[in-house]
Amino acid sequence: MTVQRPRPPRVLLLAAALALAVGASGCASERAFREARDYEQLEYWDMAVMAYQKAASLDPANKKYESSLFRARLQAAQTHLGRGRLHRSAGQLDLAKVELEQSVALDPTNDVAVQELKKVVEEIEVRRLETLGGSPTEKAKAKAKGRRAAPPMLNPASDKPIDVTFPPDTPIKKIYQALCTASGINVIFDPQLKDDKFTIDLRNLSFQKALETTMRQAGHFYKVIDEKTILVAQDTQQNRKEYEDQVVRTFFLSNGDVKDVSTMVRGLLDLRRMATVTQLNAIVIRDTADKVAVAERLIEVNDKAKAEVVLDVELLQLSTKKLMDLGVALSSYKPITTGTATGNDGKPITSLPWNDLLKLSLSDFNFTIPSIAVNFLKSNTDAEILARPQLRIAEGEKAQLVIGDRVPIPVTTINTQQAVGQVGVVPVTSFQYQDIGIKLDIETRVHHNKEVSLKLTVEVSNLNGSVAGQNGQEQPIIATRTITSNIRLKDGETSFLAGLIQTTKLRTKSGMPFLSDLPLIGPLFSTTNTQNDRNDIFLTLTPHITRAPQIEEEDLIPVWVGTENNVSFSGLNVRLESPQAPATPFDAPSEAPASRPVSPTNPVPANVPAPGILPLQGTGPNDPFKPAAPTPTPAPASPKTPLAGGDAAPASASFVETAGPQSLALGLEIENSELSAGETTTMTLSGPAELADAGALEITLEWDPAVAEIVTISPGPWRTGSAALNTRLDADRGPGRVRVGLGSPTGVVGLPSGALARFTVRALAPGQTLFRMSAGAGYGKTGALRPEADAVTLSVAP
C-alpha cells in the first residue's frame, strides 16, 4: 500500500518563494552597499555612486542608501570639478569640458561647475572662431546693432583726419560753419549764442574730435536735429534743460534689492526723477541719455547673484552616565499626629493641669521603627547623538540649526480687574517654549580667493534641575554653554570644533549619626551614592562654494562719467570708445552705411578748400578731404596658449602644447567572444608603458545595448600596488555606453600600465555587437593624447 504525502498548499509555496526573493534582494542590496563603502574609503567616487545606485534600486525604501548616494554624488561632482579646473589650466579644454559636464550631471545645483562649464564652452567657441576667421566681438556688435532705440545720429560725408587752422580773432560761428561745411553738415545757432572770437589750431583730428574740442574751448554744446543738422548753444544749465533730450528707462533687477540699488544710484548721480516698483523689483529712471547710460552701467554691475555655500555639518554628542548606590539606608522619621484632645464637655483641651501631666506614662507615647533597605546598584548609560545635515546658505544670510527639544517655561502675569465697588487681582499663567539642546547659528561670506568666512555661534543647553515658582509651579533651570567665533576656511577645508565638555561628579553619603562614621562597620549604617556624568560635543564644518561671486574683469574697470555739472557716459575708457557704450550722435544709422556721401546744403567745389581747413602735409594741394598717410598697423600678436607667459600649469604637471594630439595605442581584449544569452565574460582594457608620462586618460566605449550589457567595472591589478596612491579610476555607464577615466587628483604625472580596467559583460539577446572606442582624450608631458584601440566583436547565440 502506497501512502502519498500531502502536498503543501500552493499559497505556502508562493509565500516561501517570495520570502526567498526578498531575502536575496536584501542580501544583494547590502552587498552593493558594502561595496560602495569600500569604494568610498578609496575615494573612487564614481564607482561608489554606481554601487550606491545599485543598492538604492534594489531597496528603494531604504533611506540610508538614498542619503549615502546623495553624499557620494556631491563628492564625485566636486572631484570632477577639480579635475576640470586642472585640465582647463593645462589648456586641455576638451577634457575639461568632459569633466565639468560630468560634474554638472552629478550635481546640477552646483553653480560653480555650471559657470566653469560655460567658460570652457566659450573658450572652445573662441578657438573655433579664430580657426575659421572672424572676431566674436565684431560678430556680437553686428548682431546687436539696430536693436536699440537710438536718438538721431550724425552722418558726416567724411570723417577723415584733417588739420583745422584759423587766424587769430576768427568769429566762432564762422569756425563752426567751416567745419560743418567741410563734412556736409548743416549748423544752426541758438538765438542767444554770442559770436565771440577765438583762435583755433588743431592737427590730425576727425570731424567729431575737432567739433567737440572747439566747443569745449568755447563753452558750447550741440544737439543733433537730424543726421545732417546740429544746433549749437551756450553750455548752461538752462540751455541743457531746454535742448537736451531725455529718455525713460525701466530696469528689472534679477538679484539685487530694489531699495538698496535705487538708493545707491540716486546718491551717485543725483537723480530726481526715479521711481521704484517693488512688486516687479524694477527701477524707472527719467533723465538725459548720458545719465541713464551711467545708471545702466551701475545697475548692471550691482545686480549680481549672491554667492552660495553648501555647508556640511557633522555633529556628534557623546553622553556618559555612571551611577553607583551602595550601602544600608534607613527610612526617614515622620511625626505621628493623633488629632486634638477634647474634654468631657466636648471642647478642645488647649492646656493640662499639673496633676493630669503627672498621670502620663510610657503607654501614652508612640514611636516609629525605621525600615532598613540595602542598596546594591550600579548603572552605566552611554548615549550618542549623530547628525549630518547639509545647509545651503546665501552670502550675508543667516542659517540656524537646532537639535534638541522645546521645553515649556511657565510665565505668570498679574492682571488687575476693576469692577463696580471692587478691585480684583487675577494671575494669568502662559507658557513660552525654549529650545534646549544644540543650537548652531551660521552667517557666511564668500571671498574672491575661493575662501569662506563663517560667523559661528554654538550654544549647548540642557536642563539642570528646577526651582519652586509661584502657585506651586516648577521653574526649570537651564544650563547653557555658548561659543562665538569667526573662522575663515578654504573651499572644501574642514574645521574641527571640540572641547565642549561638561563633567559632573556627585557623591552623597547618608546614614545614622556617629555609627556611620565608625571604621569597618560604618558602611553597615550608611549608604553612598556616587554619580559621574560626562557630556562631549564634537563639531566639524566643511564649506563648499556652489556659486562664486560673479565679478568679471569689466566690472573692475573705472567708467568715465564727465564732470560734476555735466555727467556724460564715455564708456570704460575716456580715450577709447567702449563697445558697450550707447550709440553716440556720430554712429551711423542702421539703415544707411556710415560712408554714404550726402551733399551739403552749400557744396564746396572740389578744387577750393573750406576756409581755415588746411590739407595735411603730404596730401594733394587741392584735396581737403584726403586723409593723411595712415600709420602702419602692427601685425597682431599670435594668441597665447593657456600655458604661455605667466599662465603656467601647476608645478606638479609640466605640460606643453603641441601641434596636435599624439596617438596612444590601447588594448581591448575579451576572454570569450561567443556567448549564450545570460552568460557573462570579462573584457579588459590595457595600456602601454607610455602611460608613465601621462597625467590623465579618458575613453568612451559604445555597443549595441540590445545584445549585451556591462554589469560591473573594476580597476586592474594596479589597485593593490603603489600606483593606487596617485591614481583614481572614475567610471559611469548607461545603455550602450560606458565612460572610463584615469587620473590623479593632484596632477602628478604617471599612470599605471597593463590592465587598466576590467568589464563584466553579460549577453542579453541573440545577435552580434561591436565594442568600439567612440571618443577618447588625454594629456601628458608632451601634450595632448589621442587614445586608440581596435574594436572587439561579441556574438550571442540563442
SEGUMAR-80473 format. One record per residue (C-alpha): y, z, x. Coordinates in pm, whole numbers. Example, Ala and Ser with C-alpha at 12.3 -4.5 7.8 and 13.67 -1.06 7.14 Angstrom:
BEGIN
(pt (-450 780 1230))
(pt (-106 714 1367))
// end
This chain:
BEGIN
(pt (0 0 0))
(pt (332 -107 148))
(pt (629 113 90))
(pt (966 -65 110))
(pt (1253 131 237))
(pt (1556 123 12))
(pt (1839 -89 147))
(pt (2172 79 192))
(pt (2432 -20 -62))
(pt (2646 -319 23))
(pt (2958 -108 -11))
(pt (2839 119 270))
(pt (2771 -181 492))
(pt (3120 -319 431))
(pt (3274 22 498))
(pt (3079 57 822))
(pt (3182 -291 934))
(pt (3545 -217 852))
(pt (3529 112 1043))
(pt (3384 -66 1345))
(pt (3655 -332 1328))
(pt (3931 -71 1303))
(pt (3780 125 1592))
(pt (3754 -188 1806))
(pt (4115 -282 1724))
(pt (4230 68 1811))
(pt (4046 60 2141))
(pt (4188 -285 2222))
(pt (4543 -179 2143))
(pt (4510 138 2351))
(pt (4361 -62 2637))
(pt (4651 -308 2623))
(pt (4894 -15 2614))
(pt (4739 140 2926))
(pt (4751 -197 3099))
(pt (5120 -227 3009))
(pt (5183 120 3153))
(pt (5019 11 3479))
(pt (5242 -297 3496))
(pt (5544 -79 3420))
(pt (5461 152 3711))
(pt (5451 -153 3940))
(pt (5778 -284 3785))
(pt (5610 -604 3662))
(pt (5832 -603 3358))
(pt (5738 -944 3219))
(pt (5370 -859 3238))
(pt (5447 -523 3079))
(pt (5631 -695 2792))
(pt (5335 -923 2730))
(pt (5090 -630 2731))
(pt (5313 -423 2501))
(pt (5344 -720 2266))
(pt (4966 -744 2253))
(pt (4933 -371 2179))
(pt (5203 -387 1911))
(pt (5041 -691 1745))
(pt (4707 -512 1730))
(pt (4859 -194 1588))
(pt (5194 -281 1421))
(pt (5231 65 1264))
(pt (5233 245 1600))
(pt (5595 339 1672))
(pt (5506 435 2030))
(pt (5408 76 2106))
(pt (5723 -55 1942))
(pt (5959 174 2135))
(pt (5779 104 2465))
(pt (5807 -271 2401))
(pt (6180 -237 2332))
(pt (6234 -42 2655))
(pt (6032 -291 2859))
(pt (6227 -585 2714))
(pt (6554 -423 2820))
(pt (6427 -359 3173))
(pt (6289 -713 3200))
(pt (6622 -853 3081))
(pt (6808 -652 3347))
(pt (6566 -775 3614))
(pt (6615 -1140 3518))
(pt (6991 -1084 3506))
(pt (6991 -953 3864))
(pt (6784 -1245 3984))
(pt (7006 -1490 3803))
(pt (7310 -1349 3979))
(pt (7129 -1371 4312))
(pt (7037 -1736 4253))
(pt (7393 -1813 4150))
(pt (7537 -1654 4463))
(pt (7292 -1863 4668))
(pt (7403 -2180 4490))
(pt (7072 -2230 4308))
(pt (7221 -2298 3967))
(pt (6903 -2436 3811))
(pt (6706 -2125 3900))
(pt (6996 -1906 3789))
(pt (7002 -2083 3452))
(pt (6628 -2027 3401))
(pt (6653 -1657 3487))
(pt (6959 -1600 3269))
(pt (6803 -1785 2975))
(pt (6503 -1556 3007))
(pt (6733 -1251 3017))
(pt (6915 -1364 2703))
(pt (6585 -1435 2527))
(pt (6460 -1084 2605))
(pt (6784 -908 2510))
(pt (7018 -1127 2301))
(pt (7266 -836 2267))
(pt (7338 -831 2643))
(pt (7681 -997 2654))
(pt (7690 -982 3035))
(pt (7387 -1211 3053))
(pt (7539 -1438 2788))
(pt (7863 -1465 2988))
(pt (7678 -1526 3315))
(pt (7470 -1799 3148))
(pt (7785 -1958 3008))
(pt (7944 -1963 3355))
(pt (7634 -2115 3512))
(pt (7617 -2386 3245))
(pt (7985 -2464 3305))
(pt (7929 -2486 3680))
(pt (7634 -2719 3627))
(pt (7851 -2934 3399))
(pt (8131 -2941 3658))
(pt (7887 -3059 3923))
(pt (7758 -3327 3689))
(pt (8109 -3450 3608))
(pt (8203 -3451 3975))
(pt (7899 -3663 4041))
(pt (7981 -3904 3757))
(pt (8354 -3901 3827))
(pt (8646 -3765 3632))
(pt (8804 -3423 3628))
(pt (8710 -3186 3345))
(pt (9068 -3061 3338))
(pt (9205 -3409 3276))
(pt (8947 -3470 3005))
(pt (9038 -3142 2838))
(pt (9409 -3230 2845))
(pt (9343 -3572 2697))
(pt (9122 -3419 2427))
(pt (9381 -3158 2329))
(pt (9677 -3396 2338))
(pt (9828 -3467 1997))
(pt (9664 -3171 1824))
(pt (9980 -2960 1814))
(pt (10291 -2998 1602))
(pt (10545 -3064 1876))
(pt (10925 -3099 1843))
(pt (11091 -3435 1915))
(pt (11019 -3549 2271))
(pt (11244 -3742 2500))
(pt (11110 -4075 2619))
(pt (11328 -4198 2907))
(pt (11295 -4557 3017))
(pt (11238 -4443 3374))
(pt (11162 -4109 3530))
(pt (11152 -4223 3890))
(pt (11320 -4018 4165))
(pt (11685 -4110 4214))
(pt (11991 -3992 4407))
(pt (12286 -3870 4199))
(pt (12624 -3859 4377))
(pt (12964 -3833 4210))
(pt (13303 -3800 4375))
(pt (13492 -3470 4351))
(pt (13658 -3375 4022))
(pt (13444 -3602 3804))
(pt (13451 -3512 3431))
(pt (13121 -3359 3325))
(pt (13086 -3580 3021))
(pt (13108 -3886 3243))
(pt (12831 -3745 3461))
(pt (12608 -3689 3157))
(pt (12678 -4038 3026))
(pt (12591 -4194 3362))
(pt (12263 -4003 3391))
(pt (12155 -4082 3037))
(pt (12261 -4447 3055))
(pt (12051 -4495 3369))
(pt (11744 -4364 3185))
(pt (11804 -4525 2847))
(pt (11901 -4202 2669))
(pt (12189 -4161 2425))
(pt (12404 -3849 2460))
(pt (12638 -3681 2211))
(pt (12852 -3373 2269))
(pt (12939 -3062 2074))
(pt (13299 -3080 1948))
(pt (13380 -2753 2126))
(pt (13246 -2872 2464))
(pt (13513 -2878 2732))
(pt (13528 -3177 2964))
(pt (13555 -2980 3288))
(pt (13546 -3147 3628))
(pt (13259 -3097 3874))
(pt (13122 -3233 4198))
(pt (12755 -3337 4189))
(pt (12537 -3444 4483))
(pt (12163 -3447 4406))
(pt (11893 -3619 4608))
(pt (11546 -3749 4517))
(pt (11522 -3594 4169))
(pt (11375 -3724 3848))
(pt (11594 -3768 3543))
(pt (11465 -3444 3392))
(pt (11534 -3236 3703))
(pt (11872 -3397 3760))
(pt (11981 -3336 3398))
(pt (11862 -2972 3398))
(pt (12020 -2898 3737))
(pt (12354 -3043 3625))
(pt (12351 -2841 3302))
(pt (12267 -2523 3489))
(pt (12566 -2576 3714))
(pt (12796 -2650 3421))
(pt (12662 -2371 3196))
(pt (12544 -2612 2926))
(pt (12220 -2673 2738))
(pt (12087 -2963 2537))
(pt (11896 -3017 2215))
(pt (11667 -3314 2160))
(pt (11769 -3502 1846))
(pt (11505 -3775 1876))
(pt (11315 -3945 2155))
(pt (11629 -4131 2271))
(pt (11914 -3891 2186))
(pt (12026 -3549 2309))
(pt (12314 -3319 2213))
(pt (12492 -3122 2486))
(pt (12671 -2794 2407))
(pt (12808 -2488 2585))
(pt (12536 -2232 2659))
(pt (12644 -1940 2439))
(pt (12455 -1718 2203))
(pt (12639 -1863 1905))
(pt (12556 -2221 2004))
(pt (12194 -2128 2068))
(pt (12163 -1979 1721))
(pt (12324 -2288 1573))
(pt (12136 -2559 1762))
(pt (11807 -2419 1883))
(pt (11513 -2493 1654))
(pt (11286 -2207 1552))
(pt (10917 -2205 1477))
(pt (10691 -1977 1273))
(pt (10351 -1899 1420))
(pt (10067 -1680 1293))
(pt (9834 -1523 1548))
(pt (9499 -1397 1425))
(pt (9369 -1125 1654))
(pt (8996 -1107 1710))
(pt (8961 -795 1923))
(pt (9297 -624 1974))
(pt (9460 -377 1738))
(pt (9741 -546 1548))
(pt (9972 -243 1568))
(pt (9934 -195 1944))
(pt (9973 -566 2024))
(pt (10274 -609 1795))
(pt (10446 -308 1949))
(pt (10390 -449 2297))
(pt (10518 -798 2210))
(pt (10823 -665 2023))
(pt (10916 -437 2311))
(pt (10886 -705 2581))
(pt (11055 -995 2401))
(pt (11296 -805 2174))
(pt (11170 -991 1867))
(pt (11335 -906 1537))
(pt (11157 -1145 1303))
(pt (10798 -1033 1343))
(pt (10560 -904 1080))
(pt (10205 -774 1087))
(pt (9931 -839 833))
(pt (9689 -551 865))
(pt (9439 -696 619))
(pt (9392 -1010 830))
(pt (9464 -841 1163))
(pt (9735 -1101 1218))
(pt (10088 -1119 1361))
(pt (10352 -1357 1224))
(pt (10646 -1445 1452))
(pt (10957 -1648 1380))
(pt (11173 -1732 1682))
(pt (11253 -2005 1931))
(pt (10972 -2218 2068))
(pt (11005 -2058 2412))
(pt (10977 -1703 2282))
(pt (10684 -1793 2060))
(pt (10513 -1957 2358))
(pt (10563 -1643 2568))
(pt (10436 -1430 2281))
(pt (10131 -1652 2251))
(pt (10055 -1601 2618))
(pt (10094 -1224 2589))
(pt (9872 -1206 2280))
(pt (9607 -1424 2441))
(pt (9590 -1200 2747))
(pt (9573 -876 2548))
(pt (9339 -989 2271))
(pt (9027 -915 2474))
(pt (8698 -773 2358))
(pt (8632 -419 2471))
(pt (8368 -364 2733))
(pt (8046 -208 2610))
(pt (7788 12 2777))
(pt (7431 93 2678))
(pt (7361 449 2793))
(pt (7002 555 2850))
(pt (6978 929 2787))
(pt (6671 1131 2875))
(pt (6683 1493 2767))
(pt (6413 1746 2850))
(pt (6428 2106 2731))
(pt (6163 2349 2853))
(pt (6135 2688 2684))
(pt (5901 2963 2806))
(pt (5849 3296 2631))
(pt (5626 3571 2770))
(pt (5567 3890 2572))
(pt (5357 4196 2661))
(pt (5328 4501 2432))
(pt (5106 4773 2580))
(pt (5071 5145 2504))
(pt (5047 5405 2228))
(pt (5313 5404 1956))
(pt (5382 5691 1716))
(pt (5521 5628 1372))
(pt (5878 5734 1307))
(pt (5959 6060 1127))
(pt (6109 6024 785))
(pt (6262 6303 574))
(pt (6087 6402 253))
(pt (6309 6453 -47))
(pt (6179 6664 -340))
(pt (6475 6640 -569))
(pt (6724 6904 -684))
(pt (6615 7261 -774))
(pt (6714 7389 -1118))
(pt (6730 7738 -1263))
(pt (6596 7884 -1588))
(pt (6899 7758 -1771))
(pt (6830 7403 -1653))
(pt (7135 7384 -1432))
(pt (7102 7274 -1069))
(pt (7093 7553 -814))
(pt (7357 7499 -553))
(pt (7317 7837 -381))
(pt (7046 8102 -326))
(pt (7100 8476 -310))
(pt (6974 8658 -2))
(pt (6687 8822 -191))
(pt (6547 8486 -301))
(pt (6582 8349 54))
(pt (6365 8634 186))
(pt (6087 8535 -57))
(pt (6042 8187 112))
(pt (5711 8138 301))
(pt (5549 7859 509))
(pt (5387 7711 199))
(pt (5734 7615 80))
(pt (5779 7367 373))
(pt (5613 7016 418))
(pt (5558 6829 746))
(pt (5465 6460 813))
(pt (5194 6397 1069))
(pt (5285 6078 1259))
(pt (5036 5791 1275))
(pt (4922 5654 1610))
(pt (4899 5279 1684))
(pt (4753 5140 2006))
(pt (4941 4823 2113))
(pt (4748 4582 2335))
(pt (4919 4242 2303))
(pt (5006 3962 2546))
(pt (5169 3639 2428))
(pt (5278 3324 2621))
(pt (5470 3048 2444))
(pt (5567 2715 2605))
(pt (5782 2462 2420))
(pt (5903 2118 2528))
(pt (6164 1903 2361))
(pt (6191 1544 2488))
(pt (6447 1294 2360))
(pt (6510 943 2499))
(pt (6783 785 2284))
(pt (6991 481 2378))
(pt (7358 483 2290))
(pt (7577 172 2280))
(pt (7938 271 2335))
(pt (8253 59 2339))
(pt (8509 130 2608))
(pt (8752 403 2510))
(pt (8541 511 2214))
(pt (8356 842 2183))
(pt (7987 889 2111))
(pt (7816 1211 2011))
(pt (7451 1307 2035))
(pt (7329 1624 1860))
(pt (6972 1752 1889))
(pt (6910 2078 1708))
(pt (6964 2247 1374))
(pt (7255 2319 1141))
(pt (7290 2689 1074))
(pt (7483 2817 769))
(pt (7752 3071 852))
(pt (7893 3276 561))
(pt (8271 3281 529))
(pt (8429 3523 281))
(pt (8779 3476 143))
(pt (8970 3715 -87))
(pt (9139 3569 -393))
(pt (9389 3786 -578))
(pt (9396 3716 -950))
(pt (9681 3848 -1156))
(pt (9639 3874 -1529))
(pt (9849 4034 -1801))
(pt (9871 4401 -1719))
(pt (9611 4396 -1437))
(pt (9553 4284 -1083))
(pt (9202 4182 -966))
(pt (9062 4115 -621))
(pt (8771 3868 -617))
(pt (8577 3798 -293))
(pt (8452 3439 -263))
(pt (8178 3353 -13))
(pt (8126 3000 114))
(pt (7911 2859 391))
(pt (8008 2649 690))
(pt (7735 2466 880))
(pt (7747 2467 1258))
(pt (7530 2261 1491))
(pt (7300 2471 1704))
(pt (7109 2309 1985))
(pt (7218 2045 2237))
(pt (7540 1853 2177))
(pt (7650 1569 2406))
(pt (7996 1409 2378))
(pt (8049 1093 2588))
(pt (8351 872 2645))
(pt (8313 565 2865))
(pt (8537 340 3071))
(pt (8420 21 3243))
(pt (8587 -66 3574))
(pt (8634 -414 3712))
(pt (8399 -347 4006))
(pt (8100 -301 3772))
(pt (8123 78 3772))
(pt (8133 307 3469))
(pt (8326 632 3430))
(pt (8173 885 3192))
(pt (8363 1178 3048))
(pt (8093 1425 2952))
(pt (8087 1742 2751))
(pt (7746 1908 2731))
(pt (7712 2208 2501))
(pt (7393 2410 2467))
(pt (7390 2676 2195))
(pt (7129 2899 2038))
(pt (7107 3195 1802))
(pt (7135 3527 1984))
(pt (7087 3782 1708))
(pt (7311 3882 1422))
(pt (7559 4145 1315))
(pt (7619 4305 977))
(pt (7902 4149 785))
(pt (8078 4220 462))
(pt (7879 4270 142))
(pt (7565 4326 343))
(pt (7552 3968 475))
(pt (7426 3899 825))
(pt (7660 3709 1057))
(pt (7474 3510 1326))
(pt (7567 3548 1693))
(pt (7574 3210 1867))
(pt (7534 3192 2246))
(pt (7699 2883 2397))
(pt (7695 2716 2738))
(pt (7936 2427 2796))
(pt (7982 2186 3086))
(pt (8269 1935 3105))
(pt (8260 1673 3379))
(pt (8391 1329 3477))
(pt (8149 1113 3674))
(pt (8159 755 3798))
(pt (7836 556 3827))
(pt (7739 204 3921))
(pt (7576 -29 3673))
(pt (7215 92 3647))
(pt (7269 408 3856))
(pt (7114 730 3724))
(pt (7287 1066 3717))
(pt (7072 1379 3703))
(pt (7213 1694 3548))
(pt (7021 2019 3583))
(pt (7092 2387 3630))
(pt (7146 2476 3265))
(pt (6906 2766 3296))
(pt (6908 3074 3075))
(pt (6680 3362 3171))
(pt (6644 3676 2960))
(pt (6441 3977 3075))
(pt (6399 4271 2837))
(pt (6188 4582 2896))
(pt (6170 4853 2629))
(pt (5982 5186 2663))
(pt (5940 5433 2377))
(pt (5723 5745 2336))
(pt (5711 6121 2296))
(pt (5969 6319 2491))
(pt (5852 6485 2813))
(pt (5489 6381 2756))
(pt (5568 6010 2810))
(pt (5722 6096 3147))
(pt (5417 6272 3286))
(pt (5236 6091 3564))
(pt (4896 5935 3494))
(pt (4878 6048 3131))
(pt (5232 5942 3037))
(pt (5126 5592 2916))
(pt (4898 5761 2660))
(pt (5207 5895 2483))
(pt (5433 5588 2519))
(pt (5444 5212 2463))
(pt (5610 4949 2682))
(pt (5742 4614 2552))
(pt (5820 4351 2818))
(pt (5977 4017 2720))
(pt (6073 3731 2956))
(pt (6247 3423 2814))
(pt (6346 3114 3017))
(pt (6519 2801 2891))
(pt (6569 2499 3123))
(pt (6752 2177 3035))
(pt (6734 1853 3235))
(pt (6954 1554 3150))
(pt (6961 1204 3301))
(pt (7220 937 3219))
(pt (7186 570 3315))
(pt (7465 328 3209))
(pt (7404 -46 3167))
(pt (7705 -272 3120))
(pt (7629 -511 2835))
(pt (7981 -654 2803))
(pt (8213 -660 3102))
(pt (8594 -680 3079))
(pt (8682 -1045 3011))
(pt (8963 -1075 3264))
(pt (8999 -1422 3410))
(pt (9194 -1548 3707))
(pt (9455 -1699 3478))
(pt (9528 -1357 3330))
(pt (9632 -1222 3671))
(pt (9891 -1490 3746))
(pt (10253 -1399 3657))
(pt (10434 -1602 3393))
(pt (10795 -1702 3450))
(pt (10998 -1635 3135))
(pt (11355 -1716 3233))
(pt (11641 -1467 3228))
(pt (11728 -1160 3026))
(pt (11958 -1350 2789))
(pt (11772 -1683 2788))
(pt (11396 -1650 2757))
(pt (11212 -1971 2843))
(pt (10846 -2044 2898))
(pt (10786 -2213 3232))
(pt (10412 -2183 3247))
(pt (10222 -1997 3512))
(pt (10449 -2111 3793))
(pt (10817 -2186 3780))
(pt (10770 -2467 4035))
(pt (10466 -2631 3877))
(pt (10413 -2721 3514))
(pt (10117 -2536 3368))
(pt (9851 -2733 3182))
(pt (9854 -2456 2920))
(pt (10230 -2464 2870))
(pt (10362 -2602 2542))
(pt (10495 -2953 2524))
(pt (10834 -2993 2688))
(pt (11100 -3225 2550))
(pt (11010 -3473 2824))
(pt (10643 -3505 2727))
(pt (10563 -3847 2593))
(pt (10477 -3863 2223))
(pt (10111 -3915 2143))
(pt (10168 -4238 1956))
(pt (10353 -4412 2241))
(pt (10286 -4426 2614))
(pt (10529 -4241 2837))
(pt (10630 -4552 3029))
(pt (10721 -4763 2724))
(pt (11066 -4908 2804))
(pt (11334 -4875 2536))
(pt (11666 -5040 2574))
(pt (11959 -4802 2582))
(pt (12250 -4832 2342))
(pt (12469 -4976 2616))
(pt (12227 -5152 2853))
(pt (12324 -5170 3215))
(pt (12287 -5504 3389))
(pt (12008 -5512 3640))
(pt (12240 -5605 3926))
(pt (12504 -5336 3856))
(pt (12414 -4972 3930))
(pt (12531 -4700 3700))
(pt (12843 -4511 3814))
(pt (12756 -4237 4055))
(pt (12389 -4340 4076))
(pt (12318 -4443 4433))
(pt (11998 -4621 4537))
(pt (11770 -4430 4767))
(pt (11761 -4515 5132))
(pt (11517 -4796 5193))
(pt (11531 -4943 4840))
(pt (11681 -5266 4726))
(pt (12062 -5277 4721))
(pt (12092 -5359 4350))
(pt (11790 -5175 4202))
(pt (11890 -4817 4097))
(pt (11559 -4757 3918))
(pt (11330 -4848 4206))
(pt (11155 -4533 4323))
(pt (11175 -4400 4670))
(pt (10891 -4471 4910))
(pt (10612 -4248 4787))
(pt (10481 -3980 5014))
(pt (10122 -4050 5110))
(pt (9894 -3831 4908))
(pt (9645 -3646 5126))
(pt (9282 -3710 5053))
(pt (9126 -3434 4850))
(pt (8914 -3193 5044))
(pt (8545 -3210 4983))
(pt (8435 -2943 4741))
(pt (8291 -2636 4900))
(pt (7943 -2536 4824))
(pt (7892 -2184 4692))
(pt (7787 -2079 5039))
(pt (8067 -2240 5231))
(pt (8351 -2045 5381))
(pt (8380 -1687 5269))
(pt (8135 -1720 4982))
(pt (7832 -1623 5180))
(pt (7495 -1533 5046))
(pt (7364 -1178 5080))
(pt (7268 -1071 5427))
(pt (6904 -1045 5333))
(pt (6885 -1409 5223))
(pt (7034 -1658 5467))
(pt (7005 -1983 5272))
(pt (7182 -2311 5328))
(pt (7239 -2611 5105))
(pt (7054 -2928 5191))
(pt (7090 -3282 5068))
(pt (6805 -3241 4823))
(pt (6515 -3015 4730))
(pt (6226 -3014 4971))
(pt (5878 -3077 4841))
(pt (5636 -2780 4830))
(pt (5269 -2856 4763))
(pt (5090 -2603 4544))
(pt (4727 -2595 4438))
(pt (4595 -2574 4083))
(pt (4217 -2528 4052))
(pt (3990 -2450 3758))
(pt (3644 -2298 3803))
(pt (3473 -2475 3515))
(pt (3631 -2790 3376))
(pt (3374 -2826 3094))
(pt (3351 -2553 2829))
(pt (3230 -2499 2480))
(pt (3452 -2365 2205))
(pt (3505 -1991 2254))
(pt (3411 -1983 2625))
(pt (3653 -1880 2899))
(pt (3714 -1977 3259))
(pt (3960 -1895 3536))
(pt (4235 -2121 3668))
(pt (4404 -2031 3999))
(pt (4750 -2121 4127))
(pt (4764 -2111 4508))
(pt (5042 -2161 4758))
(pt (5064 -2279 5121))
(pt (5170 -2081 5427))
(pt (5521 -2231 5399))
(pt (5592 -1972 5128))
(pt (5659 -1723 5407))
(pt (6006 -1886 5434))
(pt (6067 -1888 5057))
(pt (6268 -1634 4862))
(pt (6183 -1734 4504))
(pt (5949 -1969 4323))
(pt (5914 -2060 3957))
(pt (5690 -2313 3779))
(pt (5608 -2407 3420))
(pt (5266 -2531 3308))
(pt (5204 -2723 2987))
(pt (4889 -2830 2799))
(pt (4763 -2908 2450))
(pt (4766 -2577 2257))
(pt (4517 -2711 2001))
(pt (4244 -2744 2265))
(pt (4287 -2432 2480))
(pt (4497 -2124 2533))
(pt (4580 -1893 2824))
(pt (4475 -1542 2735))
(pt (4585 -1335 3036))
(pt (4787 -1382 3353))
(pt (4724 -1164 3657))
(pt (4851 -1164 4017))
(pt (4635 -1271 4307))
(pt (4485 -1057 4584))
(pt (4830 -1002 4735))
(pt (4890 -735 4467))
(pt (4685 -481 4665))
(pt (4826 -577 5006))
(pt (5154 -521 5187))
(pt (5319 -815 5010))
(pt (5320 -614 4687))
(pt (5610 -407 4821))
(pt (5854 -700 4831))
(pt (5707 -937 4572))
(pt (5728 -933 4195))
(pt (5535 -1155 3953))
(pt (5705 -1248 3626))
(pt (5530 -1449 3358))
(pt (5559 -1530 2992))
(pt (5362 -1764 2774))
(pt (5390 -1948 2446))
(pt (5192 -2209 2258))
(pt (5105 -2476 2513))
(pt (5340 -2339 2779))
(pt (5339 -2071 3046))
(pt (5608 -1979 3299))
(pt (5529 -1803 3627))
(pt (5786 -1674 3873))
(pt (5754 -1510 4213))
(pt (6045 -1344 4389))
(pt (6190 -1035 4546))
(pt (6446 -820 4364))
(pt (6626 -759 4693))
(pt (6635 -1124 4804))
(pt (6406 -1068 5104))
(pt (6252 -1392 5227))
(pt (5875 -1405 5246))
(pt (5634 -1480 4960))
(pt (5257 -1443 4989))
(pt (5032 -1743 5030))
(pt (4686 -1817 4898))
(pt (4603 -1728 4538))
(pt (4936 -1651 4371))
(pt (4827 -1606 4009))
(pt (4511 -1632 3803))
(pt (4496 -1752 3441))
(pt (4216 -1677 3196))
(pt (4170 -1994 2989))
(pt (3987 -1990 2656))
(pt (3856 -2303 2486))
(pt (3958 -2334 2121))
(pt (3851 -2669 1976))
(pt (3667 -2979 2095))
(pt (3881 -3218 2290))
(pt (4038 -3273 2629))
(pt (4365 -3140 2769))
(pt (4556 -3169 3092))
(pt (4713 -2866 3262))
(pt (5014 -3007 3440))
(pt (5328 -2872 3603))
(pt (5622 -2978 3386))
(pt (5901 -2801 3576))
(pt (5948 -2608 3897))
(pt (6216 -2481 4130))
(pt (6256 -2252 4427))
(pt (6466 -2177 4730))
(pt (6408 -2071 5087))
(pt (6569 -2057 5429))
(pt (6603 -2435 5445))
(pt (6747 -2476 5096))
(pt (6612 -2578 4757))
(pt (6240 -2632 4700))
(pt (6063 -2864 4456))
(pt (5713 -2734 4376))
(pt (5448 -2998 4310))
(pt (5083 -2970 4208))
(pt (4812 -3204 4086))
(pt (4709 -3166 3724))
(pt (4364 -3042 3627))
(pt (4157 -3152 3328))
(pt (3963 -2933 3084))
(pt (3705 -3075 2846))
(pt (3587 -2872 2546))
(pt (3259 -2957 2381))
(pt (3178 -2869 2017))
// end
